[in-house]
Amino acid sequence: MRVVGQRFGARMAKAVAEHGPLCVGIDPHPGLLASWGLSQDAAGLERFALTCVEAFGGHVALVKPQAAFFEAHGSRGVAVLERVVADLRDSGTLVLVDAKRGDIGSTMAAYAAAYLTEGSPLAGDAVTASPYLGFGSLDPALEAAAASGRGIFVLALTSNPEGASVQRAVGPDGRSVAQSVVDAAARANAGLEPLGDVGLVVGATVGEHRLDLSDLHGYVLAPGFGAQGATVADLRALFGADLRGVLPTTSRDVLRHGPEAAKLRSAAAAVRRSLEM
Ligand SMILES: O=c1ccn([C@@H]2O[C@H](COP(=O)(O)O)[C@@H](O)[C@H]2O)c(=O)[nH]1
């Protein structure tokens, strides 16, 4: 298997140094297609997604297409997702495919082939994964990611209020389920410089996370910022004043500025500046 240049953690660090710590999502909601004056079909989806590529490619550190909105259009929608992945990577922008995959290990190996293996049309630079079939079930993905220079963002404490009943539950060892995910990710990242390839998802909306992230040595993707109500002040309260390693991600709050690519790009730049203040 061919390794794509540097490891993901190193490529992410370079992208953040160049563009600042922001991830922008491509979430082609039906409501957004309508407000952009686009048809509710694969052609409308394609126009939407390629406008986002034009707006963000080469301008933000990380772009996160939400796979669900592409899958909703069947095979033509998945073909658009493949084009988005290819075009963004050609622009030099890192791509996180938000597919939240997680299954028993043998099936996880097939997801790893799809999302983390060089030459697969759905393989961006990283994928989101769910550890709730057990963190160990993600081993085939961790191995594929390491072999191909890619990354994984593992759900720890998600931005939706329903997540807490599972993720904040406390196990027999006194740790929350989310903390056990953090600790497993920290083990996977140990010794990798500047940061490891296994990131976490911790919602910016969670209030108080009560997680010990001090040994994580990886990136934290923070959704919920913008449309779900979290602010820069919430990010600072959650993660401290120094947001290095934290990647706030926002979709609708930027996408509502379309359909002009220039306006989308300026909206993303304004969010990025707000994170510096
Ligand atoms: O805990 C999570 C994990 C993932 N997401 C995803 O992020 C975006 C958020 O979109 P907004 O429009 O900025 O609310 C979306 O794709 C979610 O599926 C999340 O929100 N929370």
The ligand as a MOL file (V3000), in Angstrom:
LIG
                    3D

  0  0  0     0  0            999 V3000
M  V30 BEGIN CTAB
M  V30 COUNTS 21 22 0 0 0
M  V30 BEGIN ATOM
M  V30 1 O -21.2370 15.5380 17.1970 0
M  V30 2 C -21.3760 15.8310 16.0110 0
M  V30 3 C -20.7320 15.1580 15.0000 0
M  V30 4 C -20.8820 15.5880 13.7140 0
M  V30 5 N -21.6660 16.6400 13.4060 0
M  V30 6 C -21.7760 17.0460 11.9920 0
M  V30 7 O -21.2220 18.3510 11.8250 0
M  V30 8 C -22.0200 19.1150 10.9380 0
M  V30 9 C -22.5950 20.3060 11.6750 0
M  V30 10 O -23.3420 21.1220 10.8040 0
M  V30 11 P -23.8860 22.5760 11.2370 0
M  V30 12 O -24.6840 23.0150 10.0550 0
M  V30 13 O -22.6810 23.4450 11.4890 0
M  V30 14 O -24.7110 22.3750 12.4520 0
M  V30 15 C -23.0840 18.1680 10.3870 0
M  V30 16 O -22.5720 17.5830 9.2040 0
M  V30 17 C -23.2040 17.1090 11.4700 0
M  V30 18 O -23.6040 15.8480 10.9720 0
M  V30 19 C -22.3140 17.3150 14.4090 0
M  V30 20 O -23.0260 18.2970 14.1840 0
M  V30 21 N -22.1480 16.8870 15.6910 0
M  V30 END ATOM
M  V30 BEGIN BOND
M  V30 1 2 1 2
M  V30 2 1 2 3
M  V30 3 1 2 21
M  V30 4 2 3 4
M  V30 5 1 4 5
M  V30 6 1 5 6
M  V30 7 1 5 19
M  V30 8 1 6 7
M  V30 9 1 6 17
M  V30 10 1 7 8
M  V30 11 1 8 9
M  V30 12 1 8 15
M  V30 13 1 9 10
M  V30 14 1 10 11
M  V30 15 2 11 12
M  V30 16 1 11 13
M  V30 17 1 11 14
M  V30 18 1 15 16
M  V30 19 1 15 17
M  V30 20 1 17 18
M  V30 21 2 19 20
M  V30 22 1 19 21
M  V30 END BOND
M  V30 END CTAB
M  END
